[in-house]
């Protein structure tokens, strides 16, 4: 409330803080995307909408659809279970989503539509269907294995919207807004309370591809937000110069458990818990160490439990690419060296920073030069220190452990993401991994930049000692230099936001 009061009293002074800069730009630009992009036009959005609505009606797990099967590899002579999984959903919602997705994803060079403003008034746009008229069984495709947790904001948005309207198009837009507000709220507090790299976290969270995906119905919205929540809480516990309070243990447990309920590939983030006793000497008692071990155990049990629930669902069988997870596993184990070489190849060619990536807008032209704005922003984010970042020396004292842990966790996540896609989406024995998108690596991108922050910023010995004693830190960048850096950061963020909005408007409304 104090921060909101300060924003109302002095908006210019408040906006220079990274959390307020993030919140204002995310809500303005994100809302434009949520409202104007055709309902269903997000990445795989019809599948996510169907899954979210099914969860809203109490169906926590996708069910096998009788007499409906997908595709598997011709080599799969044993015929693994290729059944499709889904549930009963409202026909109006899925019809609107699929119709508008196909319409939006048709490139303009091939006869794609130039939309009227606002988008839903466009001739031929399916925007007048009402829910409650008819239901049907819908296959959830690649959203079938996601836990209900990642769709909670959209499920709440669905029920909230039903109080006011039965229009399917409007319901989808409201679901988007609930997801956007949830992500923006969680990340706002993450940026405010993370002890280092506030501008780094704000900058990554404002990258064009992040804004675009936060403004649609997708599992990535909650996944990224909870990954950042976990990292923030771990960093806060590392910097406590005393034993952790009960409330902090509870919060640490909750954010740790959330890792088991988001996409399974990000569970390795739990390894970051080992940094707490390394950096905080008051968390080295037997009781504290057993508490950390218990948190990891709870997370692991929940992870294994959900994995067993969804392990039989063959999402790759829903795509005619000759995939077979069972045969692919056999191939990986029998050609381990070859597969490791494939991972190295994928690593070298991966666009980890999502440079020039505009999400679904890329279907209408890839604007690679926009990546330079992101490069400038991230460089500036590494150099600019918020006045509240008083714990840098703690991280620098443990720089080796922090960097090794960050890199190891990032490597684990990278390997799991690539392997999951290789098993589910790539033909057996393929020499390439299909279905990889740079947005899958955004949850580990801040960790990689934090490693640079810790090693690049220099702190003198007096700063280190004052930090360790809990005395107020001396800013590395201060006075006119720091104000100049913040001014550059705000200018770059504004330019990036305006250009992202420009891409949206030109993609939708001009030839």
Residue, then its C-alpha position, 0 to 999 in steps of 0.5 A: x500500500x505504501x508503494x501504491x501511495x508513493x506512485x499516486x503521490x509522485x509517479x515520476x519518482x516511483x517509476x524509476x524503481x524497477x518493480x514499478x517500471x515493470x508493472x506499468x509497462x507490462x500492464x499497458x503493453x500486455x493488456x493491448x496484446x490480451x485484448x487485441x490479439x484474436x482470441x485463440x491466436x496465442x501459441x497453442x492457445x486453443x489447447x490451453x484454453x480447453x485444458x483450463x476450462x476443463x480444470x475449472x469444471x473440476x477435471x484435474x487430469x486429462x482422460x483417455x478418449x475412447x476410440x481416438x488415437x494419434x500417430x506413432x513411429x512406423x518402427x513402433x511395431x509393438x503399438x505403444x499406447x497412442x490414445x489421445x487424452x482430453x475432456x469435455x469442454x464447451x464447443x463455443x470456446x474451442x470453436x472460437x479459439x480454433x477458428x481465430x487461431x487458424x485465421x491469425x496464423x495464416x501469414x499475410x503473404x498467403x492471404x491472411x486477414x487485415x483486421x479491423x479495430x478493435x479486432x473482434x469487429x473484423x468481418x469473418x471473425x468468430x466472436x459472437x458464439x455463446x457458451x452453454x449451448x453445446x459440449x464436445x470431447x476435445x483432445x488437449x494435445x500438448x497441454x494434457x500433461x501440465x498440472x492444474x496449478x499452471x492453469x489456476x489463474x485462467x480457471x478463476x478468470x473463466x468463472x469470474x467472466x461467467x458472472x458477467x457474460x456468456x460470450x466465448x470471445x469475451x471469456x477468453x479475453x478475460x481469462x487472458x487478463x487474469x493470467x496477465x494480472x497474476x503474473x504481473x503481481x507475482x513478478x512485481x513482488x519478486x523484483x521488489x524483494x530480490x536482494x540483487x539484480x532487480x533491473x535484471x529480473x525486470x528486464x528479462x520479464x519485460x522482454x517482448x516475447x515474455x510480454x506476449x506470452x503473459x498476455x495469452x492463455x498458456x502454461x508458461x505464464x505461471x511457470x515463469x512466475x513461480x520459477x522467479x518466486x522460488x529464486x527470489x525466496x532462496x536469495x532472500x534466505x541466503x542474505x538473512x544474517x540470522x536464523x530463518x523465521x517460521x514464516x520464511x520456512x513456510x514460504x520457502x516450502x510453498x515456492x519449492x513445492x510449486x516447482x513440482x507443480x509447474x512444467x517438470x523440466x524446471x524441477x532442477x531449480x530445487x538444487x539452489x536450496x544448497x546455497x542457503x546454508x553456504x551463504x547463511x551461517x545461521x542455517x547450518x544447524x542440524x535442525x535447519x539442514x534437516x528442514x531443507x532436506x525435508x523441503x527437497x524431499x516433499x518437492x521430490x515426492x510431489x514431482x514423482x507423484x505427478x510424473x507417474x500420473x501423466x507418464x502414460x500420456x504420449x503427447x508426441x503421439x498426437x503429431x504425425x512426426x513418427x515419434x515414439x517415446x519408448x523407442x526414442x529412449x532406447x535409441x538415446x541409451x544405445x547412442x549416448x555419445x551421439x545424443x550428447x553431441x546432439x545436445x551440444x549442437x542444440x546448445x550452440x545454436x540456441x537463442x537463449x536470450x530470445x533476441x528478435x523473437x516476437x512470439x506469434x507475431x513472428x508468423x507475420x515476419x521475423x524482426x531480428x533487428x529488434x534483438x539489439x534493443x534487448x541486448x542494450x537493455x540487458x547490458x544496462x541491467x547488469x551495470x545499474x544497481x538499485x539503491x536497495x541492493x545491499x547484499x551483493x558482497x554476500x553473493x561475491x563472497x560465495x561467487x564460486x559456489x553461486x556461479x557453479x550452482x547457477x550453471x549446473x542448474x541451467x545445464x540440467x534444465x536445458x538437458x531436460x527441456x531438450x530431452x523431453x522434446x526429443x522424446x515426444x516431438x522428434x522422429x526416432x533417431x532424428x539428428x535434430x530436436x524438433x519443437x524447441x522454442x527459446x521461451x522454454x529457457x526464459x526461466x533460467x535466463x536470469x540465473x545466467x545473467x546473475x552469474x555475470x552480475x556477481x562476477x562483473x561488479x566490483x566491490x572493495x573490501x570495506x563494502x564486503x565487511x560492511x555488508x557482512x556486518x549488516x551495515x548499510x552498503x555503499x552504492x557501487x554506482x551513485x550520484x550522477x552516474x547512477x541516475x544516468x544509468x537509470x535514465x538510460x534503462x528507463x529510456x530503453x525500456x520505453x523504446x522496447x515497449x513502444x516498438x513491441x506495441x508497434x509490431x502488434x499494431x502493424x501485424x494486425x492492422x496494416x498490409 
